[in-house]
Amino acid sequence: MDFMLDMIEDKIEFFEADSIKSLEEKIRSQIDVNRAIMLEVHSVSHQMYISEEGRKFYSAVVHFKAKKK
């Protein structure tokens, strides 16, 4: 039986929340998780949307890449 471990090179994650503070906490928590598997933040893209009812909605895309040696 062969057992192979491949290192993750790139990982893109999507986040959404109803407040910017909640969105930041979700991203910060996932950064710590990905740091454990040797990934660091490469880029972040975020948006805010206001519904017709005036409700705010925040979303973000975070691109993680393997740490450079």
C-alpha atoms as one frame of an Amber mdcrd trajectory, in Angstrom:
protein
   0.000   0.000   0.000   1.414   3.373  -1.038   0.942   6.422   1.129   1.675
   9.808  -0.406   1.489  13.249   1.150   1.108  16.181  -1.190   1.630  19.697
   0.040  -1.147  22.184  -0.618   0.228  24.972  -2.827  -2.843  27.206  -3.234
  -6.128  27.491  -1.405  -8.975  29.949  -1.959 -11.613  30.451   0.714 -14.846
  32.446   0.702 -16.324  34.177   3.737 -19.566  36.032   4.410 -21.059  37.823
   7.399 -23.571  40.472   8.368 -20.960  42.700  10.059 -17.411  43.671   9.175
 -16.220  42.693  12.658 -17.674  39.192  12.281 -16.086  38.857   8.832 -12.685
  39.878  10.211 -12.971  37.330  13.027 -13.811  34.533  10.586 -10.860  35.406
   8.369  -8.457  35.778  11.301  -9.510  32.387  12.663  -8.940  30.707   9.297
  -5.536  32.388   8.911  -4.456  30.648  12.122  -5.749  27.292  10.832  -3.962
  27.679   7.492  -0.752  28.823   9.151  -0.606  25.371  10.763  -0.482  23.791
   7.290   2.191  26.235   6.104  -0.039  28.572   4.098   0.044  32.364   4.225
  -2.256  35.047   2.865  -1.423  35.998  -0.701  -4.354  38.331  -1.401  -7.722
  39.448  -0.039 -10.694  40.805  -1.958 -13.826  42.038  -0.217 -17.197  43.594
  -0.998 -20.144  45.096   0.818 -23.730  44.926  -0.391 -26.731  46.848   0.954
 -30.074  45.161   0.349 -33.254  47.029  -0.551 -34.253  46.762   3.108 -31.033
  48.557   4.109 -29.354  45.449   5.509 -25.570  45.267   5.022 -23.890  42.096
   3.803 -20.113  41.603   3.721 -18.137  39.022   1.772 -14.466  38.281   1.175
 -12.263  35.976  -0.860  -8.892  35.074   0.630  -6.177  33.436  -1.464  -3.683
  31.436   0.581  -0.356  30.240  -0.862   2.400  27.987   0.419   5.081  29.804
   2.407   8.268  30.540   0.505  11.363  28.854   1.875
